[in-house]
Amino acid sequence: MIIKRLGSRILFTAGILLLLFFTLFPFMQMLSTSLKSSDQLFTVPPVWIPKHATLSNFAAAMQHQQFVHYFMNSLLVSVVTCILVIIVSVLAAYSFTRLEFPGRKFFMNVILVSQMFCISAVVIPLYKIVSALGLLNSFPGLILAYMAFTVPVAVWLLRSFMLNIPVDMEESAMMEGASKLQAFIKVVVPLLRPGIGATAAYVFLMTWQEFLFSLVFMTDPSKRTLPIGIMDFKGQYETNWGTMMAASILISIPVFVLFLIIQRQLISGLTEGATKG
């Protein structure tokens, strides 16, 4: 028995280490490249730990004339998209869990089926819709496109969280004189905060790193987001890999900070949401 347990622990530990390696290897490679000077990038054999680490690539990325502008564009689009998606999804999830109306199951199935299509399959229809609305090459048009593929997932996530909130609590509040809207705002929304945090983190991550929609809908260089903006470091005849990797790490920082801030809320939210669906 002891040998069996020891063997299973060794296999489990080896599996975890292997998973960590495949997960962290791209980031470590990116970090290594960002700390190298240009003469160390293509040495043979490769040098994983730079002999003379330098922050010049980070300085060059920050000093790029459009980098801060791209950063602010991404921040604006991601934050606004996140807020709008949360508002729409909370109301939709409440409707699907608390209200009885014709076609409720049908619409839930439509939302589920919509997630079976990859982003590249819906980019042309969305492009035509945004173009018809006259919103091409504008932040509202890009935000609308982002909402199209994040709202369905957000509705399903928040619906799972909301199913764990007893209806009796709302009924008790209404018996004490609160309206249905007041019960929703004062009872449901505070209890839904872990789910809102988990969903907001998902939406922010998806919009922050999205590439295809930003490339298709935004042709004005001044309105590019960061995933498109870092392509400025790729020239016609050569690519500044050190600066590009440094810029990629800088792009990752807001996501790391967000998860550090809401990690407890995120974990508790995901755990609660997984108990019933």
C-alpha positions as CSV (number, residue, x, y, z in Angstrom):
1,M,0.0,0.0,0.0
2,I,2.8,2.4,0.9
3,I,4.6,1.7,-2.4
4,K,1.3,2.3,-4.3
5,R,0.7,5.6,-2.6
6,L,4.3,6.7,-3.1
7,G,4.1,5.7,-6.8
8,S,0.8,7.6,-7.3
9,R,2.2,10.7,-5.6
10,I,5.3,10.6,-7.8
11,L,3.1,10.3,-10.9
12,F,0.9,13.1,-9.7
13,T,3.8,15.4,-9.0
14,A,5.4,14.5,-12.3
15,G,2.2,15.4,-14.1
16,I,1.9,18.7,-12.3
17,L,5.5,19.6,-13.1
18,L,5.0,18.7,-16.7
19,L,1.8,20.8,-16.9
20,L,3.6,23.7,-15.3
21,F,6.5,23.4,-17.8
22,F,4.2,23.6,-20.8
23,T,2.2,26.4,-19.2
24,L,5.1,28.6,-18.1
25,F,7.6,27.8,-20.9
26,P,6.2,30.4,-23.4
27,F,6.2,33.1,-20.7
28,M,9.7,32.3,-19.6
29,Q,10.9,32.3,-23.2
30,M,9.2,35.7,-23.7
31,L,10.8,37.0,-20.5
32,S,14.2,35.7,-21.5
33,T,14.1,37.3,-24.9
34,S,12.9,40.6,-23.5
35,L,16.0,40.8,-21.2
36,K,18.5,40.1,-23.9
37,S,20.4,42.6,-26.0
38,S,20.2,42.2,-29.8
39,D,23.6,40.4,-30.0
40,Q,22.3,37.6,-27.6
41,L,19.0,36.9,-29.4
42,F,20.3,34.4,-32.0
43,T,23.3,32.8,-30.3
44,V,24.0,29.1,-30.9
45,P,23.4,27.3,-28.6
46,P,20.6,29.4,-27.2
47,V,21.2,31.2,-23.9
48,W,18.1,30.9,-21.6
49,I,19.5,33.1,-18.8
50,P,21.1,36.3,-20.3
51,K,24.6,36.9,-19.2
52,H,24.1,40.6,-19.2
53,A,20.4,41.3,-18.6
54,T,19.1,44.6,-19.9
55,L,15.9,46.6,-19.5
56,S,16.6,48.6,-22.7
57,N,13.9,46.6,-24.5
58,F,11.3,47.7,-22.0
59,A,12.5,51.3,-22.2
60,A,12.2,51.1,-26.0
61,A,8.7,49.7,-25.8
62,M,7.6,52.4,-23.4
63,Q,9.2,55.1,-25.4
64,H,7.4,54.0,-28.6
65,Q,5.4,57.0,-29.8
66,Q,2.1,55.1,-29.9
67,F,2.5,52.4,-27.2
68,V,0.8,54.5,-24.4
69,H,-1.9,55.5,-26.9
70,Y,-2.6,51.8,-27.8
71,F,-2.6,51.0,-24.1
72,M,-5.3,53.6,-23.4
73,N,-7.4,52.4,-26.4
74,S,-7.3,48.8,-25.1
75,L,-8.1,49.9,-21.5
76,L,-11.1,52.0,-22.7
77,V,-12.5,49.3,-24.9
78,S,-12.0,46.5,-22.3
79,V,-13.4,48.4,-19.4
80,V,-16.5,49.7,-21.3
81,T,-17.2,46.3,-22.8
82,C,-16.8,44.7,-19.3
83,I,-19.3,47.1,-17.7
84,L,-21.9,46.8,-20.5
85,V,-21.6,43.0,-20.7
86,I,-22.1,42.7,-16.9
87,I,-25.2,44.9,-16.9
88,V,-26.8,43.1,-19.8
89,S,-25.8,39.6,-18.6
90,V,-27.0,40.2,-15.0
91,L,-30.4,41.3,-16.2
92,A,-30.6,38.4,-18.8
93,A,-29.5,35.8,-16.2
94,Y,-32.1,37.1,-13.7
95,S,-34.8,36.9,-16.4
96,F,-33.9,33.3,-17.3
97,T,-33.8,32.1,-13.7
98,R,-36.6,34.1,-12.1
99,L,-39.2,34.9,-14.8
100,E,-41.5,32.6,-16.8
101,F,-42.0,33.8,-20.3
102,P,-42.8,32.0,-23.7
103,G,-39.7,30.7,-25.5
104,R,-37.4,30.9,-22.4
105,K,-35.8,27.4,-23.1
106,F,-35.6,28.2,-26.8
107,F,-33.6,31.4,-26.2
108,M,-31.3,29.7,-23.7
109,N,-30.6,27.0,-26.3
110,V,-29.9,29.7,-28.9
111,I,-27.4,31.3,-26.5
112,L,-25.8,27.9,-26.0
113,V,-25.6,27.1,-29.7
114,S,-24.1,30.5,-30.5
115,Q,-21.0,29.4,-28.6
116,M,-20.4,26.5,-31.0
117,F,-19.1,28.9,-33.6
118,C,-15.6,30.1,-33.6
119,I,-14.8,33.8,-33.7
120,S,-13.5,33.7,-37.3
121,A,-16.9,32.2,-38.4
122,V,-18.9,35.2,-37.2
123,V,-16.5,38.0,-38.0
124,I,-18.0,38.6,-41.5
125,P,-21.6,38.7,-40.4
126,L,-20.6,41.0,-37.6
127,Y,-18.6,43.2,-40.0
128,K,-21.7,43.6,-42.2
129,I,-23.9,44.5,-39.2
130,V,-21.4,47.0,-37.8
131,S,-20.9,48.5,-41.3
132,A,-24.7,48.8,-41.7
133,L,-24.9,50.7,-38.5
134,G,-22.1,53.1,-39.6
135,L,-19.8,52.1,-36.7
136,L,-16.8,50.8,-38.6
137,N,-13.5,52.1,-37.4
138,S,-15.0,53.3,-34.1
139,F,-14.8,52.2,-30.5
140,P,-18.6,51.7,-30.2
141,G,-18.5,49.3,-33.2
142,L,-15.6,47.3,-31.7
143,I,-17.3,47.2,-28.3
144,L,-20.5,46.0,-30.0
145,A,-18.6,43.2,-31.7
146,Y,-16.9,42.2,-28.4
147,M,-20.3,42.1,-26.7
148,A,-21.6,39.7,-29.4
149,F,-19.3,36.9,-28.4
150,T,-18.9,37.6,-24.6
151,V,-22.5,38.2,-23.6
152,P,-23.7,34.6,-24.2
153,V,-20.9,33.1,-22.1
154,A,-21.5,35.7,-19.4
155,V,-25.2,34.9,-19.3
156,W,-24.5,31.2,-18.8
157,L,-22.0,31.9,-16.1
158,L,-24.2,34.3,-14.2
159,R,-27.2,32.1,-14.6
160,S,-25.3,29.3,-12.8
161,F,-24.4,31.6,-9.9
162,M,-27.9,33.0,-9.7
163,L,-29.4,29.5,-9.4
164,N,-27.6,29.2,-6.0
165,I,-29.4,32.2,-4.6
166,P,-32.6,31.2,-2.9
167,V,-35.8,32.8,-4.2
168,D,-37.1,33.0,-0.6
169,M,-34.7,35.8,0.2
170,E,-36.2,38.0,-2.5
171,E,-39.7,37.0,-1.4
172,S,-38.9,38.0,2.2
173,A,-37.6,41.4,1.1
174,M,-40.8,41.9,-0.9
175,M,-43.0,40.9,2.1
176,E,-41.2,43.7,4.0
177,G,-42.3,46.2,1.5
178,A,-39.5,46.1,-1.1
179,S,-40.5,46.1,-4.8
180,K,-39.2,43.4,-7.2
181,L,-36.6,45.9,-8.5
182,Q,-35.5,46.8,-4.9
183,A,-35.2,43.1,-4.0
184,F,-33.1,42.5,-7.1
185,I,-30.7,45.4,-6.3
186,K,-30.4,45.0,-2.6
187,V,-30.6,41.2,-2.3
188,V,-29.6,39.5,-5.5
189,V,-26.8,41.8,-6.7
190,P,-24.8,41.8,-3.5
191,L,-25.0,37.9,-3.3
192,L,-24.0,37.7,-6.9
193,R,-20.8,39.6,-6.5
194,P,-18.5,36.6,-6.6
195,G,-20.1,35.6,-9.9
196,I,-19.9,39.1,-11.2
197,G,-16.2,39.2,-10.3
198,A,-15.5,35.9,-12.1
199,T,-17.5,36.9,-15.2
200,A,-15.9,40.4,-15.3
201,A,-12.4,38.8,-15.2
202,Y,-13.3,36.5,-18.1
203,V,-14.7,39.3,-20.2
204,F,-11.8,41.6,-19.5
205,L,-9.3,38.9,-20.4
206,M,-11.1,38.1,-23.6
207,T,-11.3,41.7,-24.8
208,W,-7.9,42.7,-23.6
209,Q,-6.1,40.1,-25.7
210,E,-8.5,39.9,-28.7
211,F,-6.7,40.3,-32.0
212,L,-9.0,39.4,-35.0
213,F,-11.9,41.8,-34.4
214,S,-9.6,44.7,-33.6
215,L,-7.7,44.0,-36.8
216,V,-10.8,43.8,-39.0
217,F,-13.0,46.6,-37.5
218,M,-10.2,49.2,-36.8
219,T,-8.3,50.5,-39.8
220,D,-7.3,53.8,-38.3
221,P,-3.8,53.4,-36.8
222,S,-4.7,55.9,-34.0
223,K,-7.5,53.6,-32.9
224,R,-5.6,50.4,-32.7
225,T,-5.6,48.3,-29.5
226,L,-2.4,46.8,-28.0
227,P,-2.6,43.3,-29.7
228,I,-2.5,45.1,-33.1
229,G,-0.2,47.9,-31.9
230,I,2.7,45.6,-31.0
231,M,2.9,44.6,-34.6
232,D,4.6,48.0,-35.1
233,F,7.8,46.4,-33.9
234,K,7.7,44.0,-36.9
235,G,9.4,45.7,-39.8
236,Q,9.5,44.9,-43.5
237,Y,13.1,43.5,-43.3
238,E,13.6,42.7,-39.7
239,T,11.7,42.2,-36.4
240,N,12.8,43.7,-33.1
241,W,12.0,40.6,-31.1
242,G,13.4,41.9,-27.8
243,T,11.2,45.0,-27.9
244,M,8.2,43.0,-29.1
245,M,8.6,40.5,-26.2
246,A,9.0,43.4,-23.7
247,A,5.8,45.0,-25.0
248,S,4.0,41.6,-24.7
249,I,5.0,41.4,-21.1
250,L,3.8,44.9,-20.5
251,I,0.5,44.0,-22.0
252,S,0.2,41.0,-19.6
253,I,0.7,43.1,-16.5
254,P,-2.9,44.5,-16.2
255,V,-4.3,41.0,-16.4
256,F,-1.9,39.8,-13.6
257,V,-2.8,42.8,-11.5
258,L,-6.6,42.2,-12.0
259,F,-6.3,38.5,-11.0
260,L,-4.2,39.4,-7.9
261,I,-6.9,41.9,-6.8
262,I,-9.9,39.6,-7.3
263,Q,-8.4,36.1,-6.9
264,R,-10.3,35.3,-3.8
265,Q,-13.6,36.5,-5.2
266,L,-12.8,34.7,-8.5
267,I,-12.0,31.3,-6.8
268,S,-15.1,31.5,-4.6
269,G,-17.3,32.5,-7.5
270,L,-16.1,29.7,-9.7
271,T,-16.6,27.2,-6.9
272,E,-20.1,28.4,-6.1
273,G,-21.0,28.5,-9.8
274,A,-19.9,24.9,-10.3
275,T,-22.2,23.5,-7.6
276,K,-25.3,24.0,-9.7
277,G,-26.0,24.7,-13.3
